[in-house]
Amino acid sequence: MGVFEFDKFAAGTFAVASCLADLTSKGAITIIGGGDSVAAVEKANLADKMSHISTGGGASLELLEGKELPGVNAIEERS
């Protein structure tokens, strides 16, 4: 994805976001992770077309990789 903050470079990023929104409408699960990705989807006015949005980029990737998250572990240990 590109430098969407500048209009002349945003077309590629917005095209990817639009494609993801289209896939969501066809039943695909789309997950947007990370502050910059969330900002891009919001700037494209497509945030409400995604299945899930998370500002936790690195943490989201680690969770999807099956790694342990220290904050989640601490909560589980206290339960």
N, CA, C and O atoms as a Tinker XYZ file with bonds, in Angstrom:
   316  protein
     1  N      0.839000   -1.155000    0.000000    73     2
     2  CA     0.000000    0.000000    0.000000    64     1     3
     3  C      0.895000    1.231000    0.000000    63     2     4     5
     4  O      2.061000    1.166000    0.387000    81     3
     5  N      0.347000    2.327000   -0.429000    73     3     6
     6  CA     1.160000    3.513000   -0.662000    64     5     7
     7  C      0.988000    4.617000    0.350000    63     6     8     9
     8  O      0.446000    4.426000    1.439000    81     7
     9  N      1.461000    5.764000   -0.040000    73     7    10
    10  CA     1.411000    6.954000    0.808000    64     9    11
    11  C      0.052000    7.617000    0.585000    63    10    12    13
    12  O     -0.063000    8.600000   -0.146000    81    11
    13  N     -0.968000    7.063000    1.227000    73    11    14
    14  CA    -2.337000    7.525000    1.003000    64    13    15
    15  C     -2.583000    8.926000    1.547000    63    14    16    17
    16  O     -3.562000    9.573000    1.175000    81    15
    17  N     -1.708000    9.397000    2.418000    73    15    18
    18  CA    -1.885000   10.731000    2.995000    64    17    19
    19  C     -1.805000   11.832000    1.941000    63    18    20    21
    20  O     -2.339000   12.924000    2.136000    81    19
    21  N     -1.138000   11.544000    0.829000    73    19    22
    22  CA    -1.030000   12.500000   -0.277000    64    21    23
    23  C     -1.928000   12.020000   -1.415000    63    22    24    25
    24  O     -1.752000   10.918000   -1.935000    81    23
    25  N     -2.881000   12.851000   -1.791000    73    23    26
    26  CA    -3.897000   12.449000   -2.765000    64    25    27
    27  C     -3.323000   11.858000   -4.045000    63    26    28    29
    28  O     -3.878000   10.899000   -4.582000    81    27
    29  N     -2.216000   12.417000   -4.547000    73    27    30
    30  CA    -1.701000   11.910000   -5.824000    64    29    31
    31  C     -1.084000   10.516000   -5.702000    63    30    32    33
    32  O     -0.798000    9.879000   -6.716000    81    31
    33  N     -0.876000   10.037000   -4.476000    73    31    34
    34  CA    -0.325000    8.694000   -4.279000    64    33    35
    35  C     -1.335000    7.730000   -3.662000    63    34    36    37
    36  O     -0.992000    6.582000   -3.381000    81    35
    37  N     -2.560000    8.169000   -3.448000    73    35    38
    38  CA    -3.538000    7.385000   -2.697000    64    37    39
    39  C     -4.290000    6.350000   -3.530000    63    38    40    41
    40  O     -4.896000    5.441000   -2.962000    81    39
    41  N     -4.269000    6.458000   -4.835000    73    39    42
    42  CA    -5.117000    5.607000   -5.685000    64    41    43
    43  C     -4.886000    4.117000   -5.459000    63    42    44    45
    44  O     -5.851000    3.358000   -5.370000    81    43
    45  N     -3.657000    3.688000   -5.365000    73    43    46
    46  CA    -3.368000    2.263000   -5.173000    64    45    47
    47  C     -3.887000    1.744000   -3.846000    63    46    48    49
    48  O     -4.488000    0.672000   -3.779000    81    47
    49  N     -3.653000    2.508000   -2.794000    73    47    50
    50  CA    -4.128000    2.119000   -1.467000    64    49    51
    51  C     -5.648000    2.044000   -1.445000    63    50    52    53
    52  O     -6.220000    1.095000   -0.908000    81    51
    53  N     -6.299000    3.040000   -2.025000    73    51    54
    54  CA    -7.755000    3.048000   -2.032000    64    53    55
    55  C     -8.314000    1.932000   -2.913000    63    54    56    57
    56  O     -9.396000    1.414000   -2.636000    81    55
    57  N     -7.597000    1.557000   -3.965000    73    55    58
    58  CA    -8.036000    0.441000   -4.812000    64    57    59
    59  C     -7.997000   -0.871000   -4.032000    63    58    60    61
    60  O     -8.903000   -1.696000   -4.156000    81    59
    61  N     -6.954000   -1.064000   -3.232000    73    59    62
    62  CA    -6.868000   -2.266000   -2.390000    64    61    63
    63  C     -8.011000   -2.266000   -1.378000    63    62    64    65
    64  O     -8.667000   -3.290000   -1.184000    81    63
    65  N     -8.252000   -1.126000   -0.734000    73    63    66
    66  CA    -9.340000   -1.024000    0.241000    64    65    67
    67  C    -10.691000   -1.304000   -0.417000    63    66    68    69
    68  O    -11.536000   -1.986000    0.162000    81    67
    69  N    -10.890000   -0.784000   -1.609000    73    67    70
    70  CA   -12.137000   -1.008000   -2.339000    64    69    71
    71  C    -12.317000   -2.483000   -2.684000    63    70    72    73
    72  O    -13.420000   -3.019000   -2.581000    81    71
    73  N    -11.247000   -3.126000   -3.087000    73    71    74
    74  CA   -11.284000   -4.559000   -3.398000    64    73    75
    75  C    -11.659000   -5.364000   -2.152000    63    74    76    77
    76  O    -12.465000   -6.291000   -2.227000    81    75
    77  N    -11.074000   -5.008000   -1.013000    73    75    78
    78  CA   -11.398000   -5.699000    0.236000    64    77    79
    79  C    -12.861000   -5.489000    0.618000    63    78    80    81
    80  O    -13.526000   -6.422000    1.068000    81    79
    81  N    -13.361000   -4.273000    0.440000    73    79    82
    82  CA   -14.767000   -3.992000    0.735000    64    81    83
    83  C    -15.679000   -4.828000   -0.162000    63    82    84    85
    84  O    -16.697000   -5.349000    0.294000    81    83
    85  N    -15.315000   -4.953000   -1.423000    73    83    86
    86  CA   -16.094000   -5.761000   -2.361000    64    85    87
    87  C    -16.096000   -7.229000   -1.939000    63    86    88    89
    88  O    -17.131000   -7.893000   -1.987000    81    87
    89  N    -14.936000   -7.727000   -1.527000    73    87    90
    90  CA   -14.846000   -9.115000   -1.070000    64    89    91
    91  C    -15.689000   -9.340000    0.180000    63    90    92    93
    92  O    -16.312000  -10.390000    0.335000    81    91
    93  N    -15.705000   -8.353000    1.065000    73    91    94
    94  CA   -16.529000   -8.451000    2.274000    64    93    95
    95  C    -18.000000   -8.574000    1.898000    63    94    96    97
    96  O    -18.731000   -9.370000    2.488000    81    95
    97  N    -18.431000   -7.793000    0.923000    73    95    98
    98  CA   -19.840000   -7.837000    0.503000    64    97    99
    99  C    -20.206000   -9.179000   -0.120000    63    98   100   101
   100  O    -21.383000   -9.529000   -0.205000    81    99
   101  N    -19.194000   -9.929000   -0.555000    73    99   102
   102  CA   -19.426000  -11.247000   -1.148000    64   101   103
   103  C    -19.244000  -12.370000   -0.136000    63   102   104   105
   104  O    -19.270000  -13.548000   -0.494000    81   103
   105  N    -19.056000  -11.997000    1.144000    73   103   106
   106  CA   -18.986000  -13.007000    2.193000    64   105   107
   107  C    -17.615000  -13.285000    2.774000    63   106   108   109
   108  O    -17.495000  -14.070000    3.715000    81   107
   109  N    -16.587000  -12.664000    2.240000    73   107   110
   110  CA   -15.242000  -12.872000    2.786000    64   109   111
   111  C    -15.108000  -12.141000    4.119000    63   110   112   113
   112  O    -15.758000  -11.119000    4.345000    81   111
   113  N    -14.272000  -12.666000    4.985000    73   111   114
   114  CA   -13.967000  -11.991000    6.242000    64   113   115
   115  C    -12.716000  -11.156000    6.015000    63   114   116   117
   116  O    -11.669000  -11.681000    5.635000    81   115
   117  N    -12.829000   -9.866000    6.247000    73   115   118
   118  CA   -11.699000   -8.958000    6.059000    64   117   119
   119  C    -11.319000   -8.349000    7.399000    63   118   120   121
   120  O    -12.170000   -7.866000    8.146000    81   119
   121  N    -10.034000   -8.380000    7.686000    73   119   122
   122  CA    -9.519000   -7.846000    8.942000    64   121   123
   123  C     -8.473000   -6.793000    8.613000    63   122   124   125
   124  O     -7.470000   -7.081000    7.959000    81   123
   125  N     -8.713000   -5.579000    9.068000    73   123   126
   126  CA    -7.776000   -4.478000    8.873000    64   125   127
   127  C     -7.031000   -4.301000   10.183000    63   126   128   129
   128  O     -7.653000   -4.098000   11.226000    81   127
   129  N     -5.713000   -4.374000   10.146000    73   127   130
   130  CA    -4.929000   -4.281000   11.372000    64   129   131
   131  C     -3.829000   -3.255000   11.275000    63   130   132   133
   132  O     -3.068000   -3.227000   10.307000    81   131
   133  N     -3.751000   -2.416000   12.281000    73   131   134
   134  CA    -2.690000   -1.418000   12.349000    64   133   135
   135  C     -3.212000   -0.021000   12.109000    63   134   136   137
   136  O     -4.115000    0.189000   11.300000    81   135
   137  N     -2.642000    0.924000   12.814000    73   135   138
   138  CA    -3.108000    2.304000   12.760000    64   137   139
   139  C     -3.114000    2.913000   11.378000    63   138   140   141
   140  O     -4.085000    3.569000   11.001000    81   139
   141  N     -2.045000    2.713000   10.606000    73   139   142
   142  CA    -1.987000    3.300000    9.264000    64   141   143
   143  C     -3.006000    2.663000    8.325000    63   142   144   145
   144  O     -3.635000    3.353000    7.523000    81   143
   145  N     -3.165000    1.348000    8.428000    73   143   146
   146  CA    -4.149000    0.670000    7.576000    64   145   147
   147  C     -5.560000    1.114000    7.919000    63   146   148   149
   148  O     -6.386000    1.328000    7.031000    81   147
   149  N     -5.832000    1.253000    9.212000    73   147   150
   150  CA    -7.149000    1.735000    9.642000    64   149   151
   151  C     -7.386000    3.146000    9.114000    63   150   152   153
   152  O     -8.464000    3.450000    8.605000    81   151
   153  N     -6.384000    4.001000    9.235000    73   151   154
   154  CA    -6.512000    5.379000    8.747000    64   153   155
   155  C     -6.774000    5.408000    7.245000    63   154   156   157
   156  O     -7.571000    6.218000    6.773000    81   155
   157  N     -6.115000    4.539000    6.496000    73   155   158
   158  CA    -6.310000    4.494000    5.045000    64   157   159
   159  C     -7.730000    4.075000    4.694000    63   158   160   161
   160  O     -8.365000    4.684000    3.832000    81   159
   161  N     -8.229000    3.042000    5.354000    73   159   162
   162  CA    -9.587000    2.562000    5.089000    64   161   163
   163  C    -10.614000    3.621000    5.487000    63   162   164   165
   164  O    -11.622000    3.807000    4.805000    81   163
   165  N    -10.350000    4.310000    6.595000    73   163   166
   166  CA   -11.261000    5.382000    7.009000    64   165   167
   167  C    -11.238000    6.544000    6.021000    63   166   168   169
   168  O    -12.286000    7.100000    5.695000    81   167
   169  N    -10.047000    6.915000    5.543000    73   167   170
   170  CA    -9.948000    8.013000    4.577000    64   169   171
   171  C    -10.653000    7.655000    3.270000    63   170   172   173
   172  O    -11.175000    8.531000    2.581000    81   171
   173  N    -10.665000    6.372000    2.933000    73   171   174
   174  CA   -11.358000    5.910000    1.729000    64   173   175
   175  C    -12.866000    5.761000    1.963000    63   174   176   177
   176  O    -13.602000    5.377000    1.054000    81   175
   177  N    -13.319000    6.066000    3.178000    73   175   178
   178  CA   -14.736000    5.931000    3.553000    64   177   179
   179  C    -15.256000    4.508000    3.383000    63   178   180   181
   180  O    -16.389000    4.296000    2.953000    81   179
   181  N    -14.408000    3.531000    3.728000    73   179   182
   182  CA   -14.790000    2.133000    3.571000    64   181   183
   183  C    -14.722000    1.345000    4.879000    63   182   184   185
   184  O    -14.883000    0.124000    4.872000    81   183
   185  N    -14.488000    2.022000    5.990000    73   183   186
   186  CA   -14.328000    1.320000    7.269000    64   185   187
   187  C    -15.545000    0.472000    7.616000    63   186   188   189
   188  O    -15.402000   -0.631000    8.144000    81   187
   189  N    -16.735000    0.974000    7.326000    73   187   190
   190  CA   -17.953000    0.236000    7.664000    64   189   191
   191  C    -18.198000   -0.952000    6.734000    63   190   192   193
   192  O    -19.137000   -1.718000    6.945000    81   191
   193  N    -17.369000   -1.109000    5.718000    73   191   194
   194  CA   -17.512000   -2.212000    4.765000    64   193   195
   195  C    -16.595000   -3.390000    5.094000    63   194   196   197
   196  O    -16.609000   -4.393000    4.380000    81   195
   197  N    -15.803000   -3.291000    6.155000    73   195   198
   198  CA   -14.877000   -4.351000    6.542000    64   197   199
   199  C    -15.481000   -5.184000    7.670000    63   198   200   201
   200  O    -16.345000   -4.708000    8.406000    81   199
   201  N    -15.023000   -6.423000    7.801000    73   199   202
   202  CA   -15.538000   -7.289000    8.858000    64   201   203
   203  C    -15.053000   -6.858000   10.234000    63   202   204   205
   204  O    -15.823000   -6.838000   11.194000    81   203
   205  N    -13.784000   -6.517000   10.322000    73   203   206
   206  CA   -13.205000   -6.163000   11.623000    64   205   207
   207  C    -12.059000   -5.188000   11.409000    63   206   208   209
   208  O    -11.289000   -5.306000   10.455000    81   207
   209  N    -11.962000   -4.225000   12.314000    73   207   210
   210  CA   -10.870000   -3.260000   12.276000    64   209   211
   211  C    -10.206000   -3.232000   13.639000    63   210   212   213
   212  O    -10.882000   -3.138000   14.663000    81   211
   213  N     -8.877000   -3.314000   13.654000    73   211   214
   214  CA    -8.110000   -3.268000   14.898000    64   213   215
   215  C     -6.935000   -2.324000   14.729000    63   214   216   217
   216  O     -6.227000   -2.370000   13.723000    81   215
   217  N     -6.733000   -1.465000   15.723000    73   215   218
   218  CA    -5.569000   -0.576000   15.667000    64   217   219
   219  C     -4.301000   -1.291000   16.116000    63   218   220   221
   220  O     -3.208000   -0.736000   15.999000    81   219
   221  N     -4.427000   -2.500000   16.622000    73   219   222
   222  CA    -3.261000   -3.262000   17.089000    64   221   223
   223  C     -2.583000   -3.996000   15.952000    63   222   224   225
   224  O     -2.859000   -5.175000   15.732000    81   223
   225  N     -1.712000   -3.334000   15.233000    73   223   226
   226  CA    -1.048000   -3.950000   14.083000    64   225   227
   227  C     -0.140000   -5.101000   14.457000    63   226   228   229
   228  O     -0.402000   -6.249000   14.099000    81   227
   229  N      0.927000   -4.797000   15.179000    73   227   230
   230  CA     1.890000   -5.833000   15.553000    64   229   231
   231  C      1.277000   -6.886000   16.446000    63   230   232   233
   232  O      1.525000   -8.078000   16.264000    81   231
   233  N      0.479000   -6.460000   17.409000    73   231   234
   234  CA    -0.167000   -7.406000   18.318000    64   233   235
   235  C     -1.153000   -8.296000   17.565000    63   234   236   237
   236  O     -1.251000   -9.490000   17.846000    81   235
   237  N     -1.875000   -7.724000   16.621000    73   235   238
   238  CA    -2.818000   -8.518000   15.828000    64   237   239
   239  C     -2.092000   -9.592000   15.031000    63   238   240   241
   240  O     -2.542000  -10.735000   14.959000    81   239
   241  N     -0.971000   -9.218000   14.434000    73   239   242
   242  CA    -0.196000  -10.196000   13.667000    64   241   243
   243  C      0.330000  -11.306000   14.564000    63   242   244   245
   244  O      0.298000  -12.477000   14.188000    81   243
   245  N      0.814000  -10.944000   15.746000    73   243   246
   246  CA     1.315000  -11.964000   16.672000    64   245   247
   247  C      0.195000  -12.903000   17.109000    63   246   248   249
   248  O      0.414000  -14.108000   17.228000    81   247
   249  N     -0.990000  -12.371000   17.346000    73   247   250
   250  CA    -2.130000  -13.205000   17.709000    64   249   251
   251  C     -2.464000  -14.175000   16.579000    63   250   252   253
   252  O     -2.685000  -15.361000   16.827000    81   251
   253  N     -2.501000  -13.684000   15.342000    73   251   254
   254  CA    -2.784000  -14.548000   14.193000    64   253   255
   255  C     -1.705000  -15.606000   13.992000    63   254   256   257
   256  O     -1.982000  -16.691000   13.480000    81   255
   257  N     -0.464000  -15.288000   14.398000    73   255   258
   258  CA     0.640000  -16.240000   14.299000    64   257   259
   259  C      0.615000  -17.278000   15.409000    63   258   260   261
   260  O      1.399000  -18.227000   15.396000    81   259
   261  N     -0.289000  -17.099000   16.372000    73   259   262
   262  CA    -0.384000  -18.044000   17.478000    64   261   263
   263  C      0.564000  -17.746000   18.627000    63   262   264   265
   264  O      0.730000  -18.570000   19.526000    81   263
   265  N      1.182000  -16.582000   18.603000    73   263   266
   266  CA     2.099000  -16.215000   19.678000    64   265   267
   267  C      1.309000  -15.759000   20.905000    63   266   268   269
   268  O      0.154000  -15.346000   20.805000    81   267
   269  N      1.960000  -15.845000   22.055000    73   267   270
   270  CA     1.332000  -15.394000   23.286000    64   269   271
   271  C      1.448000  -13.880000   23.408000    63   270   272   273
   272  O      2.469000  -13.291000   23.051000    81   271
   273  N      0.390000  -13.260000   23.919000    73   271   274
   274  CA     0.387000  -11.822000   24.148000    64   273   275
   275  C      0.488000  -11.580000   25.650000    63   274   276   277
   276  O     -0.367000  -12.046000   26.404000    81   275
   277  N      1.519000  -10.859000   26.102000    73   275   278
   278  CA     1.726000  -10.666000   27.539000    64   277   279
   279  C      0.515000  -10.091000   28.269000    63   278   280   281
   280  O      0.204000  -10.529000   29.377000    81   279
   281  N     -0.165000   -9.134000   27.679000    73   279   282
   282  CA    -1.334000   -8.544000   28.331000    64   281   283
   283  C     -2.464000   -9.544000   28.510000    63   282   284   285
   284  O     -3.109000   -9.577000   29.558000    81   283
   285  N     -2.704000  -10.355000   27.494000    73   283   286
   286  CA    -3.746000  -11.381000   27.576000    64   285   287
   287  C     -3.348000  -12.428000   28.607000    63   286   288   289
   288  O     -4.184000  -12.880000   29.389000    81   287
   289  N     -2.087000  -12.812000   28.610000    73   287   290
   290  CA    -1.612000  -13.791000   29.594000    64   289   291
   291  C     -1.815000  -13.290000   31.015000    63   290   292   293
   292  O     -2.229000  -14.050000   31.890000    81   291
   293  N     -1.527000  -12.022000   31.250000    73   291   294
   294  CA    -1.688000  -11.452000   32.592000    64   293   295
   295  C     -3.147000  -11.496000   33.031000    63   294   296   297
   296  O     -3.437000  -11.797000   34.189000    81   295
   297  N     -4.056000  -11.202000   32.126000    73   295   298
   298  CA    -5.483000  -11.250000   32.453000    64   297   299
   299  C     -5.909000  -12.680000   32.751000    63   298   300   301
   300  O     -6.629000  -12.929000   33.717000    81   299
   301  N     -5.463000  -13.619000   31.923000    73   299   302
   302  CA    -5.829000  -15.020000   32.126000    64   301   303
   303  C     -5.288000  -15.548000   33.442000    63   302   304   305
   304  O     -5.964000  -16.320000   34.121000    81   303
   305  N     -4.078000  -15.144000   33.815000    73   303   306
   306  CA    -3.476000  -15.614000   35.061000    64   305   307
   307  C     -4.227000  -15.084000   36.276000    63   306   308   309
   308  O     -4.259000  -15.747000   37.313000    81   307
   309  N     -4.825000  -13.914000   36.170000    73   307   310
   310  CA    -5.558000  -13.318000   37.294000    64   309   311
   311  C     -6.971000  -13.869000   37.407000    63   310   312   313
   312  O     -7.630000  -13.687000   38.430000    81   311
   313  N     -7.435000  -14.532000   36.375000    73   311   314
   314  CA    -8.816000  -15.055000   36.388000    64   313   315
   315  C     -8.915000  -16.341000   37.163000    63   314   316
   316  O    -10.000000  -16.913000   37.273000    81   315
